[in-house]
Amino acid sequence: IRFFLLQNRQGKTRLSKWYVPPPTGGAGGASGSNSPLSPSNGGAQILPAGYPAGGGVGNQAEAEKARIEAEVHRLVTSRDKKYTNFIEYNNYKLIYRRYAGLFFTIAVDVQDNELSYLESIHLFVELLDSYFANVCELDIVFNFNKVYMILDEYMLAGEIEETSKREILDRVKFLEKLD
């Protein structure tokens, strides 16, 4: 999985998890092995001491993420319902599903199985629905840290870690007790 997006109909990104940094037109860009945006840290943007916080690769990568998110939203929302939920975009594939006014989008490699990722979107929605008891967009906005925690228990470093809904929810409840 390259990235996971949750956007509303208006184009606001409510959840954005990047497992592989976006390409940044430079020589090597953010895809170098020493980059703080490398997939080895799960997409977390941690800047080590001495790394330029303003300007440079970080802002370039953030601008590219925003551009990709806007383009993905445009592609997904303007697509007719009679077509499939799979779009080939750049050198990867977008798999999306709409629930009420929210679009859940996963970007994967072209050779990956679309139906398994369509099911993984559905399982994530079921997890949110079980945790929040009939989830809505406001639950996601005001409890974004819990949504990220559920996503992190479900997907780790761009790979599906656990598929048991009960196991994931039990682990999330256990982690909440530690807080």
Backbone as a chain_set.jsonl record, in Angstrom:
{"seq": "IRFFLLQNRQGKTRLSKWYVPPPTGGAGGASGSNSPLSPSNGGAQILPAGYPAGGGVGNQAEAEKARIEAEVHRLVTSRDKKYTNFIEYNNYKLIYRRYAGLFFTIAVDVQDNELSYLESIHLFVELLDSYFANVCELDIVFNFNKVYMILDEYMLAGEIEETSKREILDRVKFLEKLD", "coords": {"N": [[0.86, -1.174, 0.0], [0.617, 2.143, -0.891], [-0.491, 4.649, -0.134], [-3.166, 5.746, 2.034], [-6.251, 7.228, 1.918], [-8.837, 9.279, 3.227], [-11.506, 11.037, 2.306], [-13.889, 13.737, 2.11], [-16.919, 14.674, 0.293], [-16.538, 17.306, -0.482], [-13.849, 17.558, -0.799], [-12.149, 17.768, 1.345], [-9.541, 16.37, 3.117], [-9.773, 13.913, 5.414], [-8.377, 11.903, 6.61], [-5.115, 10.85, 6.207], [-2.674, 8.745, 5.299], [0.505, 8.005, 4.569], [2.517, 5.579, 3.241], [4.548, 5.181, 1.484], [6.713, 7.583, 0.313], [5.747, 10.386, -1.76], [6.795, 10.847, -5.193], [9.272, 13.292, -5.749], [10.25, 15.294, -7.948], [13.165, 15.795, -7.772], [16.748, 14.94, -7.884], [16.822, 11.903, -6.912], [15.33, 12.751, -4.669], [12.824, 12.39, -2.155], [12.987, 9.739, -1.89], [15.275, 8.525, -1.117], [17.368, 6.331, 0.861], [18.186, 7.409, 3.267], [16.33, 9.244, 3.956], [14.02, 10.994, 6.067], [11.45, 10.497, 5.417], [11.19, 7.963, 4.567], [9.83, 4.67, 3.783], [10.446, 2.947, 5.842], [9.938, 4.002, 8.313], [7.221, 3.854, 8.599], [5.822, 5.878, 7.319], [5.676, 8.0, 9.003], [6.467, 11.34, 9.761], [9.258, 12.207, 10.826], [11.674, 14.367, 11.856], [15.093, 14.27, 12.006], [17.716, 15.546, 14.194], [19.342, 18.42, 12.961], [18.311, 18.193, 10.42], [16.89, 20.023, 7.772], [14.119, 21.855, 8.695], [12.46, 23.829, 7.584], [11.547, 24.477, 4.239], [13.176, 22.753, 1.469], [13.283, 19.152, 1.106], [11.165, 18.222, 2.742], [8.997, 20.169, 2.651], [8.6, 20.13, -0.073], [7.776, 17.489, -0.477], [5.416, 17.533, 1.039], [3.895, 19.386, -0.429], [3.641, 17.963, -2.797], [2.175, 15.764, -1.877], [-0.238, 17.041, -1.204], [-1.011, 17.901, -3.741], [-1.372, 15.438, -5.059], [-3.407, 14.343, -3.464], [-5.511, 16.145, -4.019], [-5.83, 15.671, -6.755], [-6.505, 12.94, -6.751], [-8.938, 13.089, -5.403], [-10.428, 14.565, -7.279], [-10.468, 12.744, -9.428], [-11.826, 10.52, -8.297], [-14.318, 11.495, -7.34], [-15.525, 12.51, -9.614], [-16.0, 10.362, -11.188], [-18.149, 8.166, -12.932], [-20.842, 6.197, -11.6], [-21.308, 3.814, -12.894], [-18.95, 2.707, -13.653], [-16.037, 0.734, -12.664], [-14.538, 0.515, -9.346], [-11.853, 1.001, -9.526], [-8.94, 2.659, -10.495], [-6.374, 3.341, -12.727], [-3.56, 5.115, -11.974], [-0.915, 7.224, -12.511], [1.925, 5.374, -11.778], [0.668, 3.452, -10.287], [-2.247, 1.916, -8.744], [-5.478, 3.05, -7.97], [-7.813, 2.259, -5.557], [-11.037, 2.613, -4.589], [-13.821, 3.41, -2.428], [-17.081, 4.449, -1.749], [-18.743, 5.625, 1.071], [-21.588, 6.85, 2.324], [-21.035, 10.215, 2.541], [-18.308, 10.025, 2.315], [-15.153, 9.221, 0.903], [-13.135, 6.473, 0.643], [-9.893, 5.737, -0.101], [-7.349, 3.739, -1.473], [-4.03, 3.447, -2.512], [-2.238, 1.269, -4.511], [0.248, -1.087, -5.764], [0.369, -1.799, -9.289], [0.12, -4.513, -9.955], [-1.158, -5.662, -7.79], [-3.922, -7.291, -6.06], [-7.074, -6.13, -6.698], [-9.624, -6.634, -5.587], [-9.144, -7.676, -3.047], [-8.168, -5.445, -1.709], [-10.356, -3.776, -1.901], [-12.058, -5.118, -0.219], [-10.565, -4.779, 2.098], [-10.881, -2.069, 2.571], [-13.582, -2.079, 3.187], [-13.543, -3.617, 5.544], [-12.114, -1.871, 7.199], [-13.955, 0.218, 7.413], [-15.986, -1.166, 8.73], [-14.636, -1.651, 11.127], [-14.367, 0.984, 12.118], [-17.067, 1.585, 12.346], [-17.899, -0.269, 14.264], [-16.338, 0.511, 16.456], [-17.039, 3.228, 16.931], [-19.777, 3.022, 17.097], [-21.857, 3.24, 14.832], [-20.481, 5.114, 12.86], [-19.706, 8.49, 11.885], [-18.819, 11.369, 9.876], [-18.09, 13.41, 11.649], [-17.254, 11.992, 13.913], [-14.838, 11.022, 12.994], [-13.442, 13.385, 12.516], [-13.281, 14.611, 15.094], [-12.137, 12.644, 16.64], [-9.684, 11.908, 15.565], [-7.184, 10.891, 16.351], [-7.801, 8.41, 17.478], [-8.84, 7.146, 15.255], [-6.57, 6.983, 13.635], [-5.129, 5.285, 15.304], [-6.635, 2.923, 15.145], [-6.304, 2.404, 12.42], [-3.537, 2.012, 12.375], [-3.319, -0.317, 13.868], [-4.49, -2.042, 12.154], [-3.197, -1.798, 9.626], [0.227, -1.925, 8.906], [3.118, -0.292, 8.137], [2.392, -0.199, 5.439], [1.416, -2.704, 4.881], [-1.097, -5.192, 5.372], [-1.783, -5.951, 8.608], [-3.406, -7.264, 10.532], [-6.436, -9.101, 10.312], [-8.632, -9.766, 11.752], [-11.501, -8.534, 13.08], [-12.404, -8.472, 15.742], [-10.007, -8.968, 17.15], [-8.469, -6.693, 16.481], [-10.049, -4.583, 17.522], [-10.058, -5.319, 20.236], [-7.344, -4.981, 20.819], [-7.056, -2.223, 20.399], [-8.731, -1.229, 22.415], [-7.311, -2.167, 24.616], [-4.958, -0.654, 24.354], [-6.029, 1.873, 24.82], [-6.596, 1.715, 27.509], [-4.072, 1.898, 28.565], [-3.469, 4.542, 28.256]], "CA": [[0.0, 0.0, 0.0], [1.405, 3.37, -0.962], [-1.137, 5.586, 0.778], [-4.564, 5.531, 2.38], [-6.898, 8.53, 2.071], [-10.251, 9.375, 3.55], [-11.879, 12.395, 1.912], [-15.325, 13.954, 1.977], [-17.33, 15.091, -1.054], [-16.021, 18.646, -0.772], [-12.414, 17.489, -1.057], [-11.362, 17.833, 2.579], [-8.927, 15.104, 3.5], [-10.028, 13.673, 6.833], [-7.343, 10.983, 7.076], [-4.094, 10.686, 5.179], [-1.559, 7.942, 5.81], [1.42, 7.715, 3.463], [3.484, 4.538, 3.571], [5.647, 5.394, 0.552], [6.683, 9.02, 0.019], [5.468, 10.7, -3.159], [7.981, 11.262, -5.95], [9.476, 14.75, -5.748], [11.038, 15.679, -9.105], [14.598, 16.036, -7.637], [17.637, 13.795, -8.143], [16.708, 11.039, -5.743], [14.163, 13.247, -3.941], [12.569, 11.857, -0.815], [12.977, 8.284, -1.893], [16.568, 8.014, -0.686], [17.271, 5.48, 2.042], [18.447, 8.177, 4.472], [15.292, 10.238, 4.11], [13.111, 10.777, 7.188], [10.146, 10.132, 4.88], [11.291, 6.627, 3.974], [8.787, 3.772, 4.266], [10.876, 2.164, 6.997], [9.373, 4.534, 9.545], [5.775, 3.768, 8.556], [5.228, 7.079, 6.784], [5.708, 9.07, 9.988], [7.39, 12.375, 9.337], [10.106, 12.536, 11.962], [12.86, 15.043, 11.369], [16.217, 14.14, 12.927], [18.453, 16.77, 14.49], [20.166, 18.879, 11.855], [17.605, 18.109, 9.146], [16.223, 21.317, 7.577], [12.666, 21.78, 8.884], [11.805, 24.721, 6.633], [12.035, 24.326, 2.867], [13.821, 21.482, 1.17], [12.545, 17.955, 0.722], [9.941, 18.091, 3.52], [7.928, 20.985, 2.081], [8.382, 19.641, -1.434], [6.985, 16.265, -0.344], [4.076, 17.922, 1.507], [3.196, 19.999, -1.562], [3.316, 16.88, -3.732], [1.075, 15.007, -1.268], [-1.464, 17.837, -1.351], [-1.378, 17.869, -5.152], [-1.881, 14.095, -5.35], [-4.692, 14.202, -2.78], [-6.508, 16.907, -4.78], [-6.052, 14.978, -8.023], [-7.232, 11.709, -6.443], [-10.321, 13.486, -5.118], [-11.061, 14.93, -8.547], [-10.696, 11.512, -10.188], [-12.773, 9.624, -7.628], [-15.652, 12.089, -7.234], [-16.112, 12.763, -10.931], [-16.164, 9.086, -11.888], [-19.528, 7.694, -13.002], [-21.081, 5.009, -10.778], [-21.386, 2.593, -13.698], [-17.594, 2.18, -13.825], [-15.495, 0.035, -11.503], [-13.922, 1.33, -8.303], [-10.406, 0.897, -9.706], [-8.419, 3.636, -11.457], [-4.917, 3.348, -12.864], [-3.102, 6.482, -11.783], [0.553, 7.223, -12.585], [2.473, 4.017, -11.841], [-0.016, 2.602, -9.324], [-3.68, 1.741, -8.921], [-6.323, 3.573, -6.905], [-9.0, 1.476, -5.251], [-11.816, 3.487, -3.716], [-15.185, 3.028, -2.113], [-17.808, 5.564, -1.146], [-19.695, 5.339, 2.136], [-22.282, 8.116, 2.586], [-20.328, 11.311, 1.885], [-16.862, 9.846, 2.473], [-14.462, 8.362, -0.06], [-11.969, 5.77, 1.182], [-9.053, 5.432, -1.259], [-6.055, 3.103, -1.228], [-3.175, 3.349, -3.689], [-1.431, 0.047, -4.445], [0.983, -1.391, -6.984], [-0.508, -2.192, -10.394], [-0.093, -5.961, -10.004], [-1.867, -6.129, -6.594], [-5.304, -7.726, -6.23], [-7.995, -5.034, -6.396], [-10.75, -7.049, -4.754], [-8.715, -7.824, -1.655], [-8.074, -4.106, -1.127], [-11.727, -3.294, -1.771], [-12.522, -5.745, 1.026], [-9.861, -4.189, 3.24], [-11.561, -0.797, 2.838], [-14.835, -2.419, 3.857], [-13.221, -4.031, 6.909], [-11.76, -0.669, 7.955], [-15.209, 0.907, 7.707], [-16.639, -1.961, 9.78], [-13.909, -1.383, 12.379], [-14.778, 2.309, 12.588], [-18.478, 1.502, 12.708], [-17.989, -0.998, 15.536], [-15.701, 1.275, 17.526], [-17.786, 4.452, 17.211], [-21.215, 2.721, 17.088], [-22.438, 3.983, 13.711], [-19.538, 6.206, 12.652], [-20.02, 9.561, 10.949], [-17.645, 12.188, 9.587], [-17.703, 14.148, 12.855], [-16.474, 11.086, 14.763], [-13.487, 10.952, 12.427], [-12.805, 14.693, 12.697], [-13.001, 14.918, 16.498], [-11.391, 11.541, 17.253], [-8.736, 11.479, 14.537], [-6.109, 10.091, 16.94], [-8.302, 7.043, 17.63], [-8.964, 6.595, 13.905], [-5.209, 6.604, 13.253], [-4.741, 4.131, 16.115], [-7.296, 1.763, 14.538], [-5.625, 2.142, 11.147], [-2.206, 1.471, 12.669], [-3.467, -1.702, 14.313], [-4.949, -2.805, 10.994], [-2.14, -1.768, 8.604], [1.524, -1.541, 9.445], [4.147, -0.065, 7.111], [1.864, -0.455, 4.109], [0.98, -4.102, 4.755], [-2.189, -5.514, 6.273], [-1.193, -6.644, 9.755], [-4.391, -8.109, 11.204], [-7.723, -9.063, 9.619], [-9.704, -10.102, 12.69], [-12.103, -7.328, 13.626], [-12.415, -8.596, 17.201], [-8.628, -8.826, 17.627], [-8.052, -5.288, 16.324], [-10.78, -3.756, 18.484], [-9.554, -5.656, 21.571], [-6.023, -4.361, 20.961], [-7.269, -0.779, 20.524], [-9.274, -0.993, 23.762], [-6.202, -2.38, 25.541], [-4.091, 0.522, 24.263], [-6.71, 2.993, 25.46], [-6.444, 1.558, 28.959], [-2.721, 2.34, 28.925], [-3.417, 6.017, 28.255]], "C": [[0.902, 1.231, 0.0], [0.831, 4.451, -0.048], [-2.597, 5.223, 0.96], [-5.164, 6.9, 2.633], [-8.36, 8.36, 2.438], [-10.64, 10.819, 3.307], [-13.397, 12.52, 1.856], [-15.644, 14.455, 0.563], [-16.767, 16.445, -1.444], [-14.514, 18.659, -1.029], [-11.549, 17.633, 0.18], [-10.829, 16.449, 2.897], [-9.067, 14.953, 5.005], [-9.012, 12.719, 7.442], [-6.377, 10.786, 5.919], [-2.916, 9.939, 5.792], [-0.714, 7.53, 4.614], [2.452, 6.702, 3.938], [4.708, 4.617, 2.672], [5.604, 6.873, 0.185], [6.385, 9.267, -1.459], [6.742, 11.067, -3.889], [8.078, 12.779, -5.954], [10.422, 15.147, -6.843], [12.532, 15.917, -8.951], [15.413, 14.812, -7.984], [17.636, 12.901, -6.913], [15.524, 11.431, -4.885], [14.051, 12.651, -2.555], [12.628, 10.35, -0.777], [14.324, 7.692, -1.504], [16.451, 7.246, 0.609], [17.524, 6.247, 3.333], [17.368, 9.209, 4.756], [14.432, 9.952, 5.326], [11.718, 10.394, 6.71], [10.16, 8.742, 4.275], [10.234, 5.697, 4.558], [9.18, 2.984, 5.508], [10.34, 2.718, 8.304], [7.856, 4.644, 9.473], [5.092, 5.023, 8.046], [5.219, 8.234, 7.77], [6.773, 10.081, 9.572], [8.167, 12.883, 10.534], [11.372, 13.164, 11.407], [13.98, 14.899, 12.392], [16.905, 15.479, 13.146], [19.337, 17.138, 13.307], [19.475, 18.8, 10.501], [16.83, 19.399, 8.955], [14.706, 21.191, 7.688], [11.937, 22.671, 7.895], [12.391, 24.542, 5.249], [12.599, 22.954, 2.632], [12.849, 20.375, 0.859], [11.217, 17.85, 1.46], [8.778, 18.874, 2.931], [7.602, 20.557, 0.669], [7.504, 18.394, -1.403], [5.567, 16.59, 0.108], [3.266, 18.549, 0.381], [2.776, 18.937, -2.574], [2.179, 16.018, -3.184], [-0.244, 15.744, -1.45], [-1.947, 17.822, -2.799], [-1.991, 16.523, -5.519], [-3.245, 13.894, -4.703], [-5.8, 14.938, -3.529], [-6.837, 16.207, -6.093], [-6.826, 13.673, -7.818], [-8.695, 12.039, -6.158], [-11.065, 13.819, -6.403], [-11.398, 13.687, -9.365], [-11.826, 10.666, -9.604], [-14.189, 10.209, -7.635], [-16.31, 12.306, -8.595], [-16.388, 11.48, -11.71], [-17.61, 8.612, -11.798], [-19.681, 6.391, -12.228], [-21.106, 3.719, -11.586], [-20.011, 1.973, -13.953], [-17.126, 1.487, -12.549], [-14.883, 1.013, -10.505], [-12.405, 1.276, -8.364], [-9.986, 1.885, -10.787], [-6.913, 3.47, -11.516], [-4.465, 4.797, -12.883], [-1.585, 6.468, -11.656], [1.064, 5.787, -12.686], [1.866, 3.114, -10.769], [-1.514, 2.626, -9.57], [-4.416, 2.296, -7.702], [-7.536, 2.67, -6.757], [-9.784, 2.319, -4.251], [-13.203, 2.915, -3.483], [-15.838, 4.205, -1.404], [-18.793, 5.031, -0.113], [-20.291, 6.676, 2.544], [-21.535, 9.23, 1.853], [-18.823, 11.193, 1.957], [-16.314, 8.878, 1.432], [-13.208, 7.792, 0.598], [-11.15, 5.317, -0.018], [-7.737, 4.828, -0.805], [-5.3, 3.084, -2.552], [-2.252, 2.153, -3.51], [-0.664, -0.119, -5.744], [0.025, -1.946, -8.034], [-0.824, -3.68, -10.368], [-0.854, -6.5, -8.786], [-3.331, -6.438, -6.895], [-6.273, -6.632, -5.767], [-9.078, -5.441, -5.41], [-10.359, -7.225, -3.29], [-8.612, -6.457, -0.98], [-9.437, -3.449, -1.007], [-12.346, -3.858, -0.491], [-11.828, -5.153, 2.246], [-10.437, -2.817, 3.578], [-12.838, -1.071, 3.626], [-14.583, -2.84, 5.314], [-12.851, -2.819, 7.767], [-13.013, 0.114, 8.327], [-15.988, 0.157, 8.79], [-15.963, -1.751, 11.13], [-14.324, -0.04, 12.97], [-16.214, 2.28, 13.082], [-18.662, 0.781, 14.042], [-17.44, -0.167, 16.689], [-16.55, 2.478, 17.927], [-19.297, 4.235, 17.28], [-21.926, 3.618, 16.084], [-21.646, 5.27, 13.461], [-20.095, 7.242, 11.669], [-18.76, 10.421, 10.794], [-17.172, 12.961, 10.819], [-16.91, 13.286, 13.833], [-15.03, 11.043, 14.292], [-12.74, 12.256, 12.663], [-12.385, 14.907, 14.149], [-12.223, 13.824, 17.221], [-10.345, 11.001, 16.291], [-7.614, 10.622, 15.102], [-6.54, 8.639, 17.127], [-8.454, 6.367, 16.276], [-7.588, 6.155, 13.405], [-4.738, 5.376, 14.035], [-5.368, 2.855, 15.547], [-6.613, 1.399, 13.233], [-4.249, 1.527, 11.369], [-2.26, 0.037, 13.172], [-3.87, -2.615, 13.159], [-3.859, -2.917, 9.926], [-0.861, -1.256, 9.231], [2.517, -1.448, 8.3], [3.66, -0.456, 5.709], [1.438, -1.888, 3.851], [-0.156, -4.334, 5.75], [-1.646, -6.419, 7.376], [-2.159, -7.663, 10.358], [-5.725, -7.986, 10.485], [-8.891, -9.427, 10.528], [-10.228, -8.823, 13.338], [-12.068, -7.346, 15.151], [-11.019, -8.357, 17.779], [-8.161, -7.369, 17.56], [-8.739, -4.414, 17.365], [-10.347, -4.047, 19.916], [-8.206, -4.986, 21.825], [-6.149, -2.846, 21.143], [-7.806, -0.447, 21.916], [-8.194, -1.189, 24.83], [-5.267, -1.16, 25.543], [-4.711, 1.754, 24.897], [-6.58, 2.912, 26.977], [-5.076, 2.024, 29.425], [-2.609, 3.855, 28.986], [-3.955, 6.604, 29.468]], "O": [[1.832, 1.334, 0.799], [1.56, 5.088, 0.712], [-3.184, 4.497, 0.158], [-4.659, 7.658, 3.462], [-9.024, 7.416, 2.009], [-10.176, 11.722, 4.003], [-14.103, 11.547, 1.593], [-14.744, 14.637, -0.257], [-16.541, 16.701, -2.626], [-13.969, 19.684, -1.439], [-10.323, 17.619, 0.073], [-11.581, 15.476, 2.94], [-8.548, 15.762, 5.774], [-8.805, 12.723, 8.655], [-6.795, 10.578, 4.78], [-2.246, 10.445, 6.692], [-1.175, 6.787, 3.748], [3.169, 6.936, 4.911], [5.789, 4.169, 3.055], [4.552, 7.37, -0.217], [6.733, 8.449, -2.31], [7.686, 11.554, -3.267], [7.076, 13.469, -6.14], [11.57, 15.337, -6.442], [13.163, 16.231, -9.96], [14.863, 13.768, -8.335], [18.391, 13.143, -5.971], [14.785, 10.566, -4.416], [15.051, 12.435, -1.87], [12.348, 9.742, 0.257], [14.498, 6.474, -1.557], [15.525, 7.483, 1.385], [17.119, 5.788, 4.401], [17.489, 9.976, 5.712], [14.135, 8.791, 5.605], [10.881, 10.001, 7.522], [9.24, 8.376, 3.544], [9.786, 5.896, 5.687], [8.313, 2.405, 6.163], [10.286, 2.0, 9.303], [7.26, 5.437, 10.202], [3.906, 5.226, 8.306], [4.8, 9.338, 7.421], [7.845, 9.711, 9.092], [7.783, 13.862, 11.174], [12.062, 12.562, 10.584], [13.839, 15.354, 13.527], [16.705, 16.426, 12.385], [19.998, 16.28, 12.722], [20.016, 19.302, 9.516], [16.163, 19.845, 9.888], [14.076, 20.508, 6.881], [10.873, 22.288, 7.408], [13.61, 24.463, 5.099], [12.513, 22.083, 3.497], [11.73, 20.619, 0.406], [10.226, 17.427, 0.865], [7.696, 18.323, 2.728], [6.445, 20.614, 0.255], [6.589, 18.259, -2.215], [4.612, 15.991, -0.385], [2.074, 18.272, 0.249], [1.684, 19.006, -3.139], [1.311, 15.588, -3.943], [-1.253, 15.139, -1.811], [-3.148, 17.74, -3.056], [-3.009, 16.468, -6.208], [-4.147, 13.335, -5.327], [-6.907, 14.417, -3.663], [-7.999, 16.157, -6.497], [-7.702, 13.338, -8.616], [-9.592, 11.337, -6.626], [-12.208, 13.399, -6.589], [-12.488, 13.589, -9.93], [-12.675, 10.159, -10.336], [-15.153, 9.493, -7.906], [-17.537, 12.284, -8.698], [-16.963, 11.533, -12.797], [-18.222, 8.649, -10.73], [-18.763, 5.571, -12.2], [-20.94, 2.637, -11.022], [-19.921, 0.837, -14.418], [-17.736, 1.631, -11.49], [-14.734, 2.199, -10.798], [-11.74, 1.486, -7.35], [-10.592, 1.946, -11.856], [-6.244, 3.459, -10.483], [-4.924, 5.599, -13.696], [-1.034, 5.781, -10.795], [0.669, 5.058, -13.596], [2.478, 2.119, -10.381], [-1.989, 3.281, -10.498], [-4.031, 2.048, -6.559], [-8.207, 2.359, -7.741], [-9.265, 2.693, -3.199], [-13.688, 2.064, -4.228], [-15.222, 4.867, -0.569], [-19.568, 4.113, -0.382], [-19.582, 7.543, 3.056], [-21.423, 9.174, 0.628], [-18.119, 12.166, 1.687], [-16.928, 7.857, 1.123], [-12.335, 8.533, 1.049], [-11.658, 4.585, -0.868], [-7.091, 5.325, 0.117], [-5.866, 2.745, -3.591], [-1.569, 2.03, -2.493], [-0.89, 0.611, -6.709], [-1.018, -2.502, -7.691], [-1.934, -4.074, -10.725], [-1.169, -7.689, -8.75], [-3.906, -5.92, -7.852], [-6.288, -6.258, -4.594], [-9.414, -4.682, -4.501], [-11.159, -6.952, -2.395], [-8.937, -6.327, 0.2], [-9.655, -2.645, -0.101], [-13.066, -3.161, 0.224], [-12.435, -5.038, 3.31], [-10.478, -2.438, 4.749], [-13.138, -0.386, 4.604], [-15.334, -2.454, 6.21], [-13.234, -2.748, 8.935], [-13.116, 0.621, 9.444], [-16.583, 0.781, 9.669], [-16.635, -1.681, 12.159], [-14.599, 0.066, 14.165], [-16.54, 2.875, 14.109], [-19.492, 1.183, 14.857], [-18.018, -0.148, 17.775], [-16.76, 2.727, 19.114], [-20.033, 5.195, 17.505], [-22.523, 4.63, 16.451], [-22.088, 6.365, 13.808], [-20.849, 6.913, 10.752], [-17.767, 10.221, 11.494], [-15.969, 13.144, 11.006], [-16.003, 13.777, 14.505], [-14.106, 11.031, 15.106], [-11.549, 12.247, 12.972], [-11.261, 15.336, 14.413], [-11.701, 14.06, 18.31], [-10.138, 9.791, 16.203], [-7.131, 9.718, 14.421], [-5.729, 7.73, 16.951], [-8.227, 5.164, 16.149], [-7.452, 5.081, 12.821], [-4.03, 4.527, 13.493], [-4.706, 1.819, 15.475], [-6.368, 0.223, 12.963], [-3.842, 0.625, 10.637], [-1.339, -0.74, 12.925], [-3.615, -3.819, 13.191], [-3.624, -3.997, 9.385], [-0.863, -0.284, 9.986], [2.73, -2.421, 7.576], [4.426, -0.979, 4.9], [1.131, -2.247, 2.715], [-0.175, -3.747, 6.832], [-1.122, -7.502, 7.114], [-1.771, -8.792, 10.659], [-6.113, -6.887, 10.087], [-10.041, -9.392, 10.088], [-9.504, -8.123, 14.046], [-11.737, -6.338, 15.777], [-10.861, -7.641, 18.768], [-7.526, -6.878, 18.493], [-8.09, -3.596, 18.018], [-10.272, -3.13, 20.733], [-7.956, -4.482, 22.92], [-5.43, -2.255, 21.949], [-7.368, 0.527, 22.527], [-8.163, -0.467, 25.827], [-4.841, -0.696, 26.601], [-4.0, 2.591, 25.452], [-6.467, 3.938, 27.649], [-4.93, 2.494, 30.553], [-1.751, 4.39, 29.688], [-3.976, 7.827, 29.605]]}, "num_chains": 1, "name": "protein.A"}
